[in-house]
Structure formats: C-alpha cells, structure tokens
Amino acid sequence: MHGDAVHTYYHARRNSVRVTGIICEFNPFHDGHKYLIEQAKELTGSDYTVCLMSGDFVQRGEPAALDKYTRTKQALEGGADLVLELPVRYALSSAGDFAAGGVCALSALGFVTDLCFGSEWGEIRLFEKTAQVLHQDQDALADAIRKKQKTGVSFAAAREQVLSQQYDLSPSLLSQPNNTLGVEYCLAILNQDSPLQPHTIKRQGAGYHEQTLSENFPSATALRHNMAAENVPHLTLDDFSDMIGASLLKSRDLTRYKDISPDLAGRIHRELSTYYQASDLVARCQTRIFTESRVRRCLLQCLLDLTPEINVSIPYLRLLGMKKTASHLLKQVTDCRIITRLAADEKLLTEDVLALLRQDILASDLYRMIWNRKYGGMERNEYQNSPLLQV
C-alpha cells in the first residue's frame, strides 16, 4: 500500500474506529504492561487495544512462566480489549522473525491502525530512521555484517557495530532488547508495506535484565526470579529436558530447524554424549556468536519441529480472550481466519494451514503435559479450553 492509498486508509480509520496493536509476551503480566496499554491508548487516541501475545513458549527460548490463558486473563484485567495468540513458529524465533510475524498478523486483521511498543529510547523517529537504513541498504548491510561476524561476534552485535560505525546511528539504540525489537517492528512495517503506524512508549521502572524486585514497575525478569525463589508454580526450560534430549537424538539433520546453522548443529551433536539437562547443554554450546537465548530457541525449535518459513504469512489467529465490548471487531477481519472453536474451525482449514495450527496445538499440549506432571494437576487440553470473555 503506497502514497494515496495509505492516506485514504488512515483517513477512513481516523474518521471511524482506531485500534492499537501491541505485540507482547506478558511473561508474566505486570504493572509496566498495564502502563503500556494505558499510555498506548492515550498516545494514539485509540478506542481499542489488541494484544497479540506469544502462547506457551516465548521469544527468549523458554516456556512461558505461566500458561497463555492465565496471562490472557491478566491482560484483559489490565486493560486489553482483545487477546490473540501469535503462532509459535513466530513466537519462538529471532527478533526479526518475531516482529515480522507480529506485524503480518496485526495487518491481516484489517482493523488495526496503529502499532505501539515499549522501548528504552522512547522516540519513534530514531526507530524509523534506523529501519529505513536497514530497508534501503539490505545488500550492502548484509555483506558488512557477514564480515563483522567473521571476527567472532553474533549477528546482533555485528549489525549494531556496522550501523553505528558506517551509518552514524546510536549504538545505545541498538544494544537494548526493547529497542532492538522496536527497530524490527518498524523494519517489518516497511518490508511488508504495512499500513500500521508505529509509536513507542518509554519504558519505566527497572531495566529489562534487572533481577531485583523494585517498588515501581519491576521487570518481568525480576518477577520470574521471584517466582522461582518463592516456589510459585511455573515452568522452566529444564522441565522439558527429557523431551528435548529425545528430540535431539532422533533428529538426523538439526540444520532443518529454523535457527540452527551447521556450526551450531555440530556443537550440539558433540555435546550430546554427555547430555544431562537442557540448561547445561545451552551453557556448553553458547558462544559470542551463538547467544544463550538463540541456543535455547534452537532446542525448542527442534522439540516442536519448527522449520524456516518460505514466506511470512498468517492464515489464522486463535482468539484467547476478549471484552464483550470488543467482540464486533472480529466481524471486520479481512485476511485471516479467527479460530474460536478449535474442533469446529479446524475442519474448515486446508491441509497446509492445519499443519501450521497443529504446531501451536502441540506446543500447548506439551506445556500442559509438563505442568500436570510437575504439579499433579489436570489442566484442560486445547480442545476443552474456550476463549475468555470479560463482560
């Protein structure tokens, strides 16, 4: 969508209903997330906020601390109007693929006008400028980044160095996790020619990696550490160690999975003879090139049989929960199917789309199985769960 078409699109939207999308994990939901939802509505003047949330596995390469239905309930109570699930093939991916999937999904809905994200920087112009450079100079940047990587640094670090040294872009913008995702969101909007208008809210309170609880806006990292310290029921990567070990042993070619390069596949295979648990394998495989989060993601990609996408596409989205006042939005969906009743809706899907949906079902079934084994529960399966409705 270009020029006059974009102007016409937004003119029509602004004269009717304005909807802001937030791509999120809420792992777990906290006051900072509530603040983001409130500020996003105020900044954009939106009538509704749609949260596109990772399911039971998250981008950092771990199972979510709490299941997706618990986090959906928290999000609705915290101000979200509609919560949809980001398919696991994008949720459990690098920052670029995570952002690309999220932008594609929000665009496919057809009624979302704005995208808002939290960041350490808080100034959208700098994100758009950086994304524009990445969008326009893709080939030259790719060559420069590959050369930097040969010095023994990760892709993210190599790109940060190239952009700061050759394009005079702020390294502080590129070195913080929320900033990095923000750049990827803006880049995905450009790459996909999406009509979404990006905005950012400056992050408040504790830093992303802060492990100590603070009085105002503690980080999700600190909250997860506190859950472990207080023995609050939650899942970790090591709870899946047996399953991960079996999937690695059975796989003949680890390079078929999304983010496993030949070099990383070799490292994993060499360490398998002394495999004990997942976190131990991650520690032995991570390097400056293969970051801890990437290795964790790769192990889970193998477990869930996640292979690279040929094209970014969102043929369906699962509804996790909504406020009754936002239910009419679902009637405006244009380019994807909204799944509300799994048993009935899956019969309407083509085999190719059904195969993608089964990845999400498998991810949630494995999560439920491990939770029930660890805590002796009998959580309902995906066919028994229904979207949460808040009156």
Secondary structure as the mmCIF struct_conf table of DSSP 4:
data_model
#
loop_
_struct_conf.conf_type_id
_struct_conf.id
_struct_conf.beg_label_comp_id
_struct_conf.beg_label_asym_id
_struct_conf.beg_label_seq_id
_struct_conf.end_label_comp_id
_struct_conf.end_label_asym_id
_struct_conf.end_label_seq_id
HELX_RH_AL_P HELX_RH_AL_P1 GLY A 3 ARG A 14
TURN_TY1_P TURN_TY1_P1 ASN A 15 ASN A 15
BEND BEND1 SER A 16 SER A 16
STRN STRN1 VAL A 19 CYS A 24
TURN_TY1_P TURN_TY1_P2 ASN A 27 PRO A 28
HELX_RH_AL_P HELX_RH_AL_P2 ASP A 31 THR A 44
TURN_TY1_P TURN_TY1_P3 GLY A 45 GLY A 45
BEND BEND2 ASP A 47 ASP A 47
STRN STRN2 TYR A 48 SER A 54
BEND BEND3 ASP A 56 ASP A 56
STRN STRN3 PHE A 57 VAL A 58
TURN_TY1_P TURN_TY1_P4 GLN A 59 GLY A 61
STRN STRN4 GLU A 62 PRO A 63
BEND BEND4 ALA A 65 LEU A 66
HELX_RH_AL_P HELX_RH_AL_P3 LYS A 68 GLU A 77
TURN_TY1_P TURN_TY1_P5 GLY A 78 GLY A 79
BEND BEND5 ASP A 81 ASP A 81
STRN STRN5 LEU A 82 LEU A 86
HELX_LH_PP_P HELX_LH_PP_P1 PRO A 87 PRO A 87
HELX_RH_AL_P HELX_RH_AL_P4 VAL A 88 ALA A 91
TURN_TY1_P TURN_TY1_P6 LEU A 92 LEU A 92
BEND BEND6 SER A 93 SER A 93
HELX_RH_AL_P HELX_RH_AL_P5 ALA A 95 LEU A 109
BEND BEND7 GLY A 110 GLY A 110
STRN STRN6 ASP A 114 SER A 119
BEND BEND8 GLU A 120 TRP A 121
HELX_RH_AL_P HELX_RH_AL_P6 ILE A 124 GLN A 136
TURN_TY1_P TURN_TY1_P7 ASP A 137 ASP A 137
HELX_RH_AL_P HELX_RH_AL_P7 GLN A 138 GLN A 149
TURN_TY1_P TURN_TY1_P8 LYS A 150 THR A 151
BEND BEND9 GLY A 152 GLY A 152
HELX_RH_AL_P HELX_RH_AL_P8 PHE A 155 GLN A 166
BEND BEND10 TYR A 167 TYR A 167
HELX_RH_AL_P HELX_RH_AL_P9 PRO A 171 LEU A 174
BEND BEND11 SER A 175 GLN A 176
HELX_RH_AL_P HELX_RH_AL_P10 PRO A 177 ASN A 191
TURN_TY1_P TURN_TY1_P9 GLN A 192 ASP A 193
HELX_LH_PP_P HELX_LH_PP_P2 LEU A 196 LEU A 196
STRN STRN7 GLN A 197 LYS A 202
BEND BEND12 GLY A 205 ALA A 206
TURN_TY1_P TURN_TY1_P10 TYR A 208 HIS A 209
BEND BEND13 THR A 212 THR A 212
BEND BEND14 GLU A 215 PHE A 217
HELX_RH_AL_P HELX_RH_AL_P11 ALA A 220 ALA A 229
TURN_TY1_P TURN_TY1_P11 GLU A 230 ASN A 231
BEND BEND15 PRO A 233 PRO A 233
HELX_RH_3T_P HELX_RH_3T_P1 LEU A 237 PHE A 240
HELX_RH_AL_P HELX_RH_AL_P12 SER A 241 LYS A 250
BEND BEND16 ARG A 252 ARG A 252
HELX_RH_3T_P HELX_RH_3T_P2 LEU A 254 ARG A 256
BEND BEND17 TYR A 257 TYR A 257
TURN_TY1_P TURN_TY1_P12 LYS A 258 ASP A 259
HELX_RH_AL_P HELX_RH_AL_P13 PRO A 262 GLU A 271
HELX_RH_3T_P HELX_RH_3T_P3 LEU A 272 THR A 274
HELX_RH_AL_P HELX_RH_AL_P14 ALA A 278 CYS A 285
BEND BEND18 ARG A 288 PHE A 290
HELX_RH_AL_P HELX_RH_AL_P15 GLU A 292 LEU A 303
TURN_TY1_P TURN_TY1_P13 LEU A 304 ASP A 305
BEND BEND19 ILE A 310 ASN A 311
BEND BEND20 PRO A 315 PRO A 315
STRN STRN8 TYR A 316 LYS A 323
HELX_RH_3T_P HELX_RH_3T_P4 LYS A 324 GLN A 332
BEND BEND21 ASP A 335 CYS A 336
STRN STRN9 ARG A 337 ILE A 339
BEND BEND22 THR A 340 ARG A 341
HELX_RH_AL_P HELX_RH_AL_P16 LEU A 342 ASP A 345
HELX_RH_3T_P HELX_RH_3T_P5 GLU A 346 LEU A 348
BEND BEND23 LEU A 349 LEU A 349
HELX_RH_AL_P HELX_RH_AL_P17 GLU A 351 TYR A 375
TURN_TY1_P TURN_TY1_P14 GLU A 382 GLN A 384
STRN STRN10 LEU A 388 GLN A 390
#
